[in-house]
Amino acid sequence: MNKPAFFLLITILLLVTRTEFANSLELQGSFTQGGMLIGKTEPGNQVLLDGTAIAVSDRGQFVFGFGRDAKLSHLLDIVKPNGTKTRKTIEIEKRKYNIQRIDGIPRKMMQPSKQALKRAGTEARLVKKARNIFSTRTDFLGGFVVPVKGRITGVYGSQRIFNGEPRRPHFGIDYAAPLGTAVKAPASGVVSLVHNDMFYSGGTLIIDHGMGVSSTFIHLQKILVKPGEAIKQGDKIALVGTTGRSTGPHLDWRVNWFQVRLDPALLVTK
């Protein structure tokens, strides 16, 4: 790579991923829609994001993230035990997403039955409950690795519009891989949900990485871990499948901060 191209790449990376220090506050991560920030403050301080309290560990560590269409300006307050408050404005980058328009789709292919929708609603509540789990674990601090090797066929934030009707955006990364390919844990954590046959997502696995951060793996052929099981980064946790509403073998990996959907691609550091 020539020098101009190298420095251009470094500049782009710094625009999205950076570290900020101010008033005993450290923030590191991706300052963009879909990004996650890891913070550190003095132990005992309280942290509020846009007026809502965020959990802080005994060591002063905290984490939060921004959704696909999050507003671009946020207020972060640090409150000391004596009540003294410091406010920081956080500006994040706006992103552009891939939009695909497809017309002429038969309506019966777009509308599941009432029975299927009822089932999907019940399953969605199970997923929501698992993603709402709060634990004092801080496994996310160890970084994330790619869970499976394969061609990327779907990216975070992309959206399809069928017959003029916008569908839900895609909130994960799709990796095409042969049936039965091993899926490895991208980060350490504890298994919070195992379901072998959800209507939309088929074999579904959720791992809690601590403080509201979780990974979801869907369309799995087989899940190799059990609820409550502690796993380490790199452990074999499942096999690639094509279960649920899937058109071919692949892994769909998603990351959340509670109900906020993050971009896994921004978290991979190794």
LOKE-74842 format. One record per residue: residue in three letters; residue number from 1; x, y, z of N, C-alpha, C, CB in turn. Coordinates in steps of 0.02 Angstrom, whole numbers, plus 50000, padded with zeros to 5 digits. Glycine has a CB too. Layout:
<pts>
 residuo num   n.X   n.Y   n.Z  ca.X  ca.Y  ca.Z   c.X   c.Y   c.Z  cb.X  cb.Y  cb.Z
     ALA NUM     X     Y     Z     X     Y     Z     X     Y     Z     X     Y     Z
...
</pts>
This chain:
<pts>
 residuo num   n.X   n.Y   n.Z  ca.X  ca.Y  ca.Z   c.X   c.Y   c.Z  cb.X  cb.Y  cb.Z
     MET   1 50043 49940 50000 50000 50000 50000 50044 50062 50000 49952 50000 50062
     ASN   2 50031 50111 49956 50071 50172 49953 50056 50216 50013 50059 50210 49888
     LYS   3 50100 50265 50027 50093 50306 50087 50028 50347 50089 50151 50352 50093
     PRO   4 50009 50381 50033 49947 50420 50036 49886 50377 50053 49935 50454 49970
     ALA   5 49882 50317 50023 49826 50272 50036 49826 50249 50108 49827 50212 49989
     PHE   6 49887 50235 50134 49893 50212 50203 49868 50265 50252 49966 50195 50219
     PHE   7 49890 50327 50243 49869 50381 50288 49795 50397 50281 49910 50443 50276
     LEU   8 49767 50388 50221 49695 50399 50211 49656 50347 50251 49677 50395 50137
     LEU   9 49679 50283 50249 49646 50230 50286 49648 50244 50361 49678 50162 50271
     ILE  10 49705 50264 50386 49712 50279 50457 49665 50336 50478 49785 50297 50474
     THR  11 49660 50387 50435 49616 50444 50449 49544 50422 50455 49623 50498 50396
     ILE  12 49522 50379 50408 49453 50355 50409 49439 50315 50472 49439 50312 50347
     LEU  13 49485 50272 50492 49476 50232 50552 49471 50276 50614 49533 50182 50559
     LEU  14 49512 50328 50617 49511 50372 50675 49447 50412 50680 49570 50418 50672
     LEU  15 49415 50425 50623 49352 50462 50624 49297 50422 50658 49331 50480 50553
     VAL  16 49301 50356 50651 49248 50313 50678 49266 50284 50746 49234 50256 50629
     THR  17 49329 50263 50754 49350 50231 50816 49404 50275 50849 49377 50160 50803
     ARG  18 49390 50297 50909 49438 50341 50942 49431 50334 51017 49428 50413 50920
     THR  19 49478 50364 51052 49477 50365 51125 49476 50438 51147 49538 50328 51155
     GLU  20 49433 50454 51196 49429 50522 51221 49440 50522 51296 49361 50553 51203
     PHE  21 49478 50572 51320 49490 50581 51391 49469 50651 51412 49564 50567 51408
     ALA  22 49431 50657 51463 49412 50723 51488 49382 50716 51558 49362 50758 51439
     ASN  23 49409 50757 51604 49380 50759 51672 49373 50689 51702 49312 50793 51670
     SER  24 49428 50651 51702 49429 50584 51730 49381 50536 51695 49412 50586 51804
     LEU  25 49366 50551 51632 49322 50508 51592 49360 50482 51531 49258 50546 51570
     GLU  26 49355 50418 51520 49385 50388 51460 49330 50354 51420 49441 50337 51479
     LEU  27 49328 50367 51355 49280 50335 51310 49318 50306 51251 49226 50385 51286
     GLN  28 49303 50244 51234 49337 50212 51179 49287 50170 51139 49395 50169 51204
     GLY  29 49292 50173 51073 49249 50133 51032 49230 50168 50968 49186 50114 51069
     SER  30 49172 50151 50940 49150 50177 50875 49097 50231 50885 49123 50120 50831
     PHE  31 49116 50292 50870 49071 50349 50878 49029 50356 50814 49111 50415 50892
     THR  32 48983 50310 50805 48942 50308 50745 48877 50270 50759 48980 50275 50686
     GLN  33 48827 50279 50717 48766 50240 50724 48784 50166 50720 48714 50259 50669
     GLY  34 48757 50125 50766 48773 50055 50769 48835 50040 50810 48783 50028 50701
     GLY  35 48868 50092 50836 48930 50082 50873 48920 50071 50947 48973 50142 50863
     MET  36 48972 50045 50979 48973 50033 51051 49031 50070 51082 48977 49957 51067
     LEU  37 49019 50103 51139 49072 50138 51174 49082 50107 51243 49054 50213 51182
     ILE  38 49145 50099 51260 49164 50074 51326 49195 50132 51364 49215 50013 51321
     GLY  39 49170 50143 51425 49193 50200 51463 49224 50181 51529 49136 50248 51475
     LYS  40 49262 50228 51556 49291 50218 51622 49291 50285 51658 49364 50188 51617
     THR  41 49269 50283 51720 49268 50342 51762 49292 50323 51831 49197 50374 51765
     GLU  42 49294 50370 51876 49316 50354 51944 49264 50310 51979 49329 50419 51984
     PRO  43 49286 50257 52012 49239 50214 52048 49195 50254 52096 49276 50159 52087
     GLY  44 49132 50239 52097 49085 50275 52140 49046 50329 52103 49122 50307 52196
     ASN  45 49070 50348 52044 49033 50397 52004 48971 50366 51973 49078 50426 51950
     GLN  46 48921 50408 51961 48861 50387 51925 48865 50413 51854 48797 50412 51961
     VAL  47 48840 50373 51806 48842 50392 51735 48771 50392 51708 48888 50345 51694
     LEU  48 48754 50446 51672 48688 50450 51640 48696 50466 51566 48643 50503 51675
     LEU  49 48661 50430 51524 48661 50444 51452 48592 50472 51434 48676 50379 51410
     ASP  50 48591 50533 51411 48528 50567 51393 48478 50562 51450 48498 50536 51330
     GLY  51 48503 50568 51512 48460 50569 51570 48444 50502 51601 48398 50602 51553
     THR  52 48466 50448 51570 48452 50380 51595 48516 50351 51625 48425 50335 51539
     ALA  53 48511 50325 51686 48569 50297 51721 48595 50235 51686 48551 50280 51793
     ILE  54 48662 50230 51683 48697 50172 51655 48735 50138 51711 48745 50194 51597
     ALA  55 48733 50072 51712 48769 50035 51764 48844 50047 51759 48754 49960 51759
     VAL  56 48876 50055 51817 48948 50065 51821 48977 50011 51866 48966 50137 51848
     SER  57 49030 49978 51843 49060 49924 51883 49098 49952 51943 49107 49882 51839
     ASP  58 49120 49908 51987 49158 49929 52046 49224 49962 52026 49172 49868 52090
     ARG  59 49247 49948 51965 49309 49979 51941 49296 50041 51899 49348 49928 51900
     GLY  60 49233 50062 51895 49217 50122 51858 49206 50111 51784 49271 50171 51867
     GLN  61 49197 50049 51763 49187 50033 51692 49113 50034 51675 49218 49965 51675
     PHE  62 49098 50056 51614 49029 50055 51590 49028 50049 51514 48990 50120 51612
     VAL  63 48970 50034 51487 48964 50023 51415 48895 50046 51392 48976 49948 51397
     PHE  64 48892 50071 51331 48828 50087 51301 48836 50088 51225 48801 50156 51326
     GLY  65 48780 50090 51189 48784 50088 51116 48730 50129 51084 48781 50017 51092
     PHE  66 48736 50135 51018 48689 50175 50978 48656 50131 50925 48726 50234 50945
     GLY  67 48591 50139 50915 48555 50100 50866 48568 50122 50795 48482 50102 50881
     ARG  68 48537 50086 50749 48545 50099 50677 48529 50171 50657 48502 50052 50637
     ASP  69 48476 50198 50685 48453 50265 50668 48456 50313 50727 48382 50262 50641
     ALA  70 48504 50302 50771 48511 50344 50830 48523 50417 50811 48568 50318 50875
     LYS  71 48499 50462 50853 48514 50533 50842 48589 50544 50847 48476 50577 50894
     LEU  72 48612 50599 50820 48684 50610 50813 48717 50647 50871 48697 50647 50750
     SER  73 48677 50671 50918 48705 50707 50976 48675 50679 51040 48692 50783 50970
     HIS  74 48718 50665 51089 48696 50635 51152 48730 50671 51210 48710 50559 51154
     LEU  75 48698 50669 51268 48726 50700 51328 48747 50646 51377 48676 50748 51360
     LEU  76 48809 50649 51399 48835 50602 51448 48852 50641 51512 48898 50563 51421
     ASP  77 48820 50624 51567 48832 50657 51631 48870 50611 51678 48765 50679 51663
     ILE  78 48922 50638 51710 48959 50603 51761 48945 50638 51827 49037 50601 51745
     VAL  79 48916 50602 51875 48897 50631 51939 48940 50599 51994 48821 50620 51953
     LYS  80 48978 50641 52029 49020 50617 52083 48978 50604 52146 49076 50667 52098
     PRO  81 49004 50566 52194 48966 50552 52255 48943 50614 52292 49009 50510 52301
     ASN  82 48980 50670 52285 48961 50732 52320 48909 50772 52281 49022 50774 52332
     GLY  83 48887 50745 52223 48836 50779 52183 48862 50822 52127 48795 50820 52227
     THR  84 48927 50832 52124 48957 50872 52071 48947 50837 52004 49032 50884 52084
     LYS  85 48923 50875 51954 48907 50844 51889 48949 50875 51834 48833 50853 51873
     THR  86 48975 50831 51791 49011 50852 51731 48973 50826 51670 49085 50826 51730
     ARG  87 48961 50870 51622 48923 50850 51563 48967 50851 51501 48862 50896 51553
     LYS  88 48960 50798 51460 48997 50794 51397 48947 50781 51340 49051 50738 51400
     THR  89 48955 50817 51286 48914 50805 51227 48951 50756 51181 48900 50871 51189
     ILE  90 48916 50703 51163 48945 50652 51119 48914 50658 51050 48934 50580 51148
     GLU  91 48956 50670 51000 48933 50675 50931 48952 50610 50895 48963 50737 50895
     ILE  92 48904 50581 50859 48919 50519 50822 48906 50530 50748 48876 50461 50849
     GLU  93 48936 50486 50708 48931 50491 50635 48866 50460 50609 48991 50457 50602
     LYS  94 48837 50492 50559 48778 50464 50526 48802 50416 50472 48734 50521 50495
     ARG  95 48766 50360 50464 48785 50310 50415 48734 50304 50358 48794 50242 50449
     LYS  96 48759 50280 50302 48715 50264 50246 48709 50188 50242 48742 50294 50179
     TYR  97 48649 50164 50227 48637 50092 50226 48613 50070 50157 48586 50072 50279
     ASN  98 48627 50007 50142 48605 49980 50078 48530 49969 50078 48642 49913 50063
     ILE  99 48495 49997 50028 48423 49989 50021 48409 49955 49955 48387 50058 50026
     GLN 100 48371 49900 49956 48355 49862 49896 48279 49861 49886 48382 49789 49899
     ARG 101 48256 49882 49827 48185 49883 49812 48167 49825 49765 48164 49951 49780
     ILE 102 48117 49786 49786 48095 49728 49747 48019 49731 49740 48118 49661 49779
     ASP 103 47995 49731 49679 47923 49734 49667 47898 49668 49635 47905 49793 49621
     GLY 104 47833 49657 49637 47804 49598 49606 47804 49536 49648 47839 49583 49543
     ILE 105 47816 49543 49714 47816 49485 49759 47743 49468 49777 47858 49500 49824
     PRO 106 47721 49405 49768 47653 49386 49788 47641 49399 49863 47640 49311 49772
     ARG 107 47585 49429 49880 47572 49448 49949 47572 49388 49997 47506 49484 49954
     LYS 108 47550 49330 49973 47548 49271 50017 47618 49251 50040 47514 49213 49982
     MET 109 47669 49270 50002 47737 49255 50022 47763 49303 50074 47783 49255 49961
     MET 110 47730 49361 50080 47753 49412 50126 47716 49410 50193 47744 49480 50095
     GLN 111 47658 49377 50196 47616 49379 50255 47608 49310 50286 47548 49408 50238
     PRO 112 47643 49295 50342 47634 49231 50376 47563 49224 50404 47685 49224 50433
     SER 113 47544 49163 50420 47477 49150 50447 47471 49180 50518 47463 49074 50449
     LYS 114 47409 49187 50542 47397 49213 50609 47430 49168 50662 47322 49219 50623
     GLN 115 47426 49103 50650 47456 49055 50697 47532 49065 50700 47440 48983 50677
     ALA 116 47563 49075 50641 47635 49085 50638 47654 49150 50673 47660 49085 50566
     LEU 117 47614 49202 50663 47629 49267 50694 47623 49263 50770 47581 49320 50667
     LYS 118 47574 49225 50794 47566 49216 50866 47626 49180 50895 47501 49176 50882
     ARG 119 47648 49128 50861 47708 49091 50883 47769 49137 50883 47721 49030 50837
     ALA 120 47777 49175 50829 47834 49220 50824 47834 49272 50879 47835 49254 50755
     GLY 121 47774 49296 50898 47770 49345 50952 47792 49316 51019 47699 49370 50958
     THR 122 47773 49254 51032 47794 49221 51094 47870 49213 51095 47760 49152 51101
     GLU 123 47898 49194 51039 47971 49184 51035 48008 49250 51041 47989 49149 50969
     ALA 124 47980 49303 51013 48012 49369 51017 48017 49392 51089 47972 49420 50976
     ARG 125 47967 49374 51130 47969 49393 51201 48025 49355 51238 47902 49379 51234
     LEU 126 48037 49293 51218 48092 49255 51248 48159 49288 51232 48092 49182 51223
     VAL 127 48167 49309 51169 48229 49342 51148 48238 49408 51185 48229 49353 51072
     LYS 128 48184 49446 51190 48187 49510 51225 48208 49501 51297 48119 49546 51221
     LYS 129 48179 49451 51330 48196 49437 51400 48270 49420 51408 48153 49379 51427
     ALA 130 48296 49380 51362 48367 49361 51365 48412 49421 51355 48383 49306 51313
     ARG 131 48393 49465 51309 48434 49524 51295 48429 49577 51350 48413 49555 51229
     ASN 132 48378 49573 51391 48370 49621 51446 48408 49600 51509 48297 49629 51463
     ILE 133 48440 49542 51507 48477 49518 51566 48534 49566 51581 48504 49447 51554
     PHE 134 48540 49584 51645 48598 49623 51667 48640 49580 51713 48576 49689 51702
     SER 135 48704 49576 51699 48751 49542 51743 48811 49587 51751 48771 49472 51715
     THR 136 48848 49576 51805 48907 49617 51818 48969 49592 51780 48922 49618 51892
     ARG 137 48960 49543 51737 49016 49518 51697 49042 49574 51652 48993 49456 51655
     THR 138 49105 49569 51635 49134 49618 51588 49174 49583 51533 49180 49668 51626
     ASP 139 49146 49526 51510 49181 49487 51458 49190 49527 51394 49142 49424 51443
     PHE 140 49146 49575 51380 49152 49614 51319 49217 49654 51316 49093 49662 51313
     LEU 141 49249 49665 51374 49312 49702 51375 49368 49663 51341 49331 49718 51446
     GLY 142 49359 49598 51333 49409 49557 51300 49408 49561 51225 49401 49486 51321
     GLY 143 49362 49600 51197 49357 49607 51125 49319 49550 51093 49426 49611 51094
     PHE 144 49309 49557 51027 49269 49508 50989 49309 49482 50930 49203 49539 50966
     VAL 145 49297 49419 50913 49328 49389 50853 49271 49365 50808 49376 49330 50872
     VAL 146 49287 49354 50745 49238 49329 50697 49217 49258 50717 49266 49330 50624
     PRO 147 49152 49243 50722 49130 49178 50746 49135 49121 50695 49060 49182 50768
     VAL 148 49140 49138 50631 49146 49087 50580 49179 49117 50518 49076 49057 50562
     LYS 149 49218 49077 50483 49248 49102 50421 49200 49089 50364 49317 49067 50409
     GLY 150 49188 49141 50325 49143 49134 50268 49133 49200 50233 49076 49106 50291
     ARG 151 49106 49196 50174 49093 49257 50134 49035 49296 50166 49076 49239 50060
     ILE 152 49044 49361 50173 48991 49402 50202 48938 49416 50150 49021 49469 50229
     THR 153 48877 49395 50164 48822 49402 50116 48768 49450 50140 48791 49335 50102
     GLY 154 48773 49473 50201 48725 49521 50228 48759 49565 50280 48664 49485 50259
     VAL 155 48742 49630 50280 48775 49676 50325 48724 49713 50368 48817 49726 50286
     TYR 156 48748 49741 50422 48707 49778 50469 48675 49839 50436 48749 49800 50530
     GLY 157 48611 49849 50451 48577 49910 50429 48544 49906 50362 48624 49965 50429
     SER 158 48561 49855 50322 48532 49850 50255 48457 49836 50260 48567 49794 50214
     GLN 159 48420 49854 50208 48347 49849 50211 48319 49834 50142 48316 49913 50240
     ARG 160 48267 49793 50140 48231 49779 50078 48161 49810 50080 48227 49703 50065
     ILE 161 48139 49834 50023 48072 49862 50016 48035 49819 49965 48074 49937 49994
     PHE 162 47987 49779 49989 47948 49735 49946 47882 49768 49927 47936 49667 49980
     ASN 163 47870 49773 49862 47807 49802 49838 47792 49870 49871 47749 49754 49851
     GLY 164 47845 49908 49882 47837 49974 49912 47831 49975 49987 47778 50005 49883
     GLU 165 47833 49916 50019 47826 49911 50092 47894 49897 50124 47775 49856 50111
     PRO 166 47920 49944 50164 47985 49933 50196 47982 49874 50245 48007 49997 50233
     ARG 167 48030 49830 50241 48036 49775 50288 48084 49795 50344 48060 49709 50253
     ARG 168 48087 49755 50395 48133 49771 50450 48205 49770 50425 48123 49722 50510
     PRO 169 48245 49817 50447 48316 49816 50427 48350 49753 50453 48352 49879 50453
     HIS 170 48406 49737 50422 48446 49681 50445 48493 49706 50499 48487 49648 50387
     PHE 171 48496 49671 50555 48534 49696 50612 48595 49653 50629 48490 49701 50672
     GLY 172 48617 49613 50582 48675 49572 50596 48722 49568 50537 48654 49503 50616
     ILE 173 48769 49521 50541 48813 49504 50486 48797 49432 50465 48889 49512 50505
     ASP 174 48787 49421 50401 48776 49353 50375 48841 49327 50346 48720 49353 50321
     TYR 175 48860 49267 50369 48919 49233 50342 48896 49169 50307 48971 49217 50399
     ALA 176 48907 49165 50242 48891 49103 50206 48944 49051 50223 48889 49116 50128
     ALA 177 48921 48991 50241 48967 48937 50259 48930 48871 50250 48993 48945 50333
     PRO 178 48967 48817 50237 48935 48751 50227 48897 48728 50289 48987 48700 50208
     LEU 179 48845 48689 50278 48808 48659 50334 48856 48622 50380 48754 48611 50307
     GLY 180 48847 48632 50445 48888 48596 50493 48954 48629 50510 48901 48529 50469
     THR 181 48969 48686 50480 49030 48722 50497 49027 48745 50570 49040 48783 50450
     ALA 182 49083 48738 50605 49084 48757 50675 49078 48832 50685 49149 48732 50708
     VAL 183 49036 48852 50732 49029 48922 50753 49064 48929 50820 48953 48943 50758
     LYS 184 49108 48979 50825 49147 48989 50886 49124 49052 50922 49221 48993 50870
     ALA 185 49130 49052 50987 49109 49109 51027 49153 49169 51011 49113 49093 51103
     PRO 186 49123 49226 50990 49163 49285 50974 49192 49319 51036 49121 49334 50936
     ALA 187 49161 49306 51094 49185 49332 51157 49162 49286 51213 49160 49405 51169
     SER 188 49194 49289 51269 49174 49247 51326 49107 49270 51354 49228 49249 51381
     GLY 189 49075 49227 51392 49011 49245 51422 48975 49185 51450 48968 49279 51371
     VAL 190 48910 49193 51460 48866 49141 51487 48806 49133 51441 48844 49157 51560
     VAL 191 48788 49071 51427 48731 49058 51383 48666 49079 51418 48728 48982 51363
     SER 192 48627 49122 51386 48566 49146 51416 48503 49120 51382 48565 49222 51416
     LEU 193 48509 49096 51320 48450 49068 51286 48471 49016 51235 48409 49124 51252
     VAL 194 48436 48961 51234 48444 48909 51183 48374 48890 51159 48483 48846 51211
     HIS 195 48363 48894 51094 48298 48874 51065 48314 48841 50998 48249 48935 51057
     ASN 196 48291 48780 50989 48310 48742 50929 48266 48756 50868 48306 48670 50944
     ASP 197 48209 48790 50877 48165 48797 50819 48118 48857 50826 48124 48734 50809
     MET 198 48145 48917 50818 48103 48977 50816 48077 48988 50745 48142 49039 50841
     PHE 199 48018 49018 50739 47986 49025 50674 48030 49062 50624 47919 49061 50681
     TYR 200 48053 49120 50642 48094 49160 50596 48168 49140 50597 48088 49234 50613
     SER 201 48195 49130 50657 48268 49122 50663 48291 49050 50672 48291 49162 50721
     GLY 202 48245 49001 50674 48266 48932 50680 48305 48920 50744 48308 48911 50620
     GLY 203 48359 48882 50739 48403 48870 50796 48433 48936 50819 48458 48820 50779
     THR 204 48418 48955 50882 48437 49021 50907 48475 49015 50973 48375 49065 50916
     LEU 205 48531 49050 50977 48574 49048 51036 48592 49120 51055 48638 49006 51023
     ILE 206 48587 49135 51120 48607 49201 51145 48658 49193 51201 48545 49242 51170
     ILE 207 48711 49232 51198 48763 49231 51248 48768 49300 51281 48832 49210 51217
     ASP 208 48769 49301 51347 48775 49362 51386 48849 49377 51397 48738 49356 51454
     HIS 209 48872 49435 51373 48942 49456 51381 48950 49506 51439 48968 49487 51317
     GLY 210 48895 49521 51473 48899 49565 51531 48874 49635 51519 48968 49568 51554
     MET 211 48843 49664 51571 48821 49733 51573 48775 49751 51514 48880 49780 51574
     GLY 212 48734 49703 51494 48686 49714 51440 48709 49697 51371 48666 49784 51442
     VAL 213 48773 49681 51362 48799 49663 51296 48789 49589 51283 48875 49681 51291
     SER 214 48759 49572 51227 48746 49502 51211 48756 49489 51137 48675 49482 51231
     SER 215 48770 49426 51121 48775 49403 51051 48717 49355 51038 48843 49369 51037
     THR 216 48688 49360 50978 48636 49314 50956 48659 49279 50893 48568 49351 50945
     PHE 217 48648 49214 50889 48667 49174 50831 48604 49138 50807 48726 49123 50847
     ILE 218 48588 49145 50742 48525 49116 50719 48533 49073 50656 48474 49171 50706
     HIS 219 48481 49035 50641 48478 48987 50585 48525 48928 50596 48495 49022 50519
     LEU 220 48540 48912 50659 48588 48860 50676 48560 48790 50663 48609 48866 50749
     GLN 221 48604 48746 50640 48586 48676 50630 48584 48639 50696 48635 48642 50581
     LYS 222 48633 48653 50739 48638 48620 50804 48672 48666 50853 48676 48553 50798
     ILE 223 48645 48668 50915 48675 48708 50968 48711 48661 51016 48620 48750 51005
     LEU 224 48773 48677 51032 48816 48631 51069 48825 48651 51143 48883 48627 51037
     VAL 225 48791 48703 51165 48798 48726 51234 48729 48729 51267 48833 48796 51237
     LYS 226 48728 48737 51333 48666 48736 51371 48656 48802 51409 48664 48677 51420
     PRO 227 48594 48820 51425 48581 48881 51463 48620 48880 51529 48507 48889 51477
     GLY 228 48651 48937 51546 48689 48942 51607 48761 48921 51601 48657 48902 51660
     GLU 229 48779 48892 51544 48848 48868 51535 48895 48926 51521 48851 48817 51477
     ALA 230 48952 48928 51556 49003 48979 51544 49047 48957 51486 49046 48991 51607
     ILE 231 49059 49002 51440 49100 48985 51382 49156 49037 51375 49057 48982 51317
     LYS 232 49209 49016 51341 49267 49059 51329 49270 49079 51256 49332 49024 51351
     GLN 233 49300 49136 51244 49309 49158 51175 49344 49103 51134 49349 49224 51172
     GLY 234 49316 49086 51076 49345 49035 51034 49317 48966 51044 49418 49033 51045
     ASP 235 49276 48956 51097 49245 48890 51108 49196 48874 51051 49209 48889 51176
     LYS 236 49191 48811 51034 49143 48788 50984 49074 48787 51017 49162 48718 50955
     ILE 237 49027 48825 50990 48962 48833 51023 48903 48807 50982 48950 48904 51040
     ALA 238 48912 48801 50915 48855 48781 50873 48881 48762 50804 48803 48838 50867
     LEU 239 48833 48740 50761 48849 48722 50692 48805 48764 50645 48838 48646 50679
     VAL 240 48835 48787 50591 48799 48827 50541 48742 48786 50512 48847 48850 50485
     GLY 241 48684 48819 50503 48626 48785 50474 48588 48829 50427 48580 48761 50529
     THR 242 48527 48809 50411 48482 48848 50369 48411 48841 50395 48487 48826 50294
     THR 243 48404 48844 50461 48339 48834 50493 48300 48900 50497 48349 48806 50564
     GLY 244 48235 48894 50509 48193 48953 50512 48182 48982 50442 48224 49006 50557
     ARG 245 48172 49046 50437 48161 49079 50373 48229 49095 50342 48118 49145 50381
     SER 246 48258 49045 50313 48325 49050 50284 48325 49023 50213 48377 49012 50327
     THR 247 48364 49054 50170 48367 49032 50100 48429 48991 50084 48365 49092 50054
     GLY 248 48471 48979 50133 48531 48940 50121 48575 48939 50183 48570 48966 50061
     PRO 249 48624 48894 50186 48666 48888 50245 48706 48952 50259 48715 48830 50236
     HIS 250 48698 48978 50318 48737 49037 50338 48728 49049 50413 48714 49100 50298
     LEU 251 48773 49090 50440 48766 49112 50510 48747 49186 50510 48832 49100 50550
     ASP 252 48696 49202 50547 48677 49272 50559 48697 49289 50630 48599 49284 50546
     TRP 253 48747 49332 50638 48773 49351 50704 48751 49422 50720 48851 49345 50707
     ARG 254 48721 49431 50778 48697 49496 50799 48723 49513 50869 48619 49498 50798
     VAL 255 48730 49578 50882 48753 49601 50947 48706 49655 50972 48827 49628 50943
     ASN 256 48689 49651 51035 48645 49700 51067 48676 49730 51129 48578 49669 51084
     TRP 257 48656 49791 51145 48664 49819 51212 48593 49826 51237 48704 49889 51212
     PHE 258 48571 49778 51278 48501 49771 51296 48459 49767 51232 48477 49831 51342
     GLN 259 48413 49814 51220 48372 49811 51159 48401 49853 51102 48301 49833 51174
     VAL 260 48457 49884 51113 48490 49924 51061 48531 49878 51016 48535 49980 51092
     ARG 261 48517 49880 50952 48551 49835 50905 48614 49867 50878 48503 49816 50846
     LEU 262 48670 49833 50889 48736 49859 50870 48762 49824 50807 48785 49851 50928
     ASP 263 48813 49854 50777 48844 49825 50718 48903 49782 50739 48867 49881 50668
     PRO 264 48898 49715 50732 48953 49671 50752 49019 49687 50717 48934 49600 50739
     ALA 265 49015 49711 50655 49076 49725 50617 49120 49777 50651 49058 49748 50547
     LEU 266 49089 49822 50689 49127 49874 50723 49161 49849 50787 49081 49932 50740
     LEU 267 49144 49789 50808 49170 49762 50871 49228 49714 50862 49116 49727 50908
     VAL 268 49236 49687 50802 49288 49637 50790 49356 49670 50792 49277 49602 50721
     THR 269 49397 49647 50838 49463 49677 50847 49520 49629 50833 49470 49703 50917
     LYS 270 49503 49565 50825 49556 49515 50815 49541 49472 50754 49563 49470 50878
</pts>
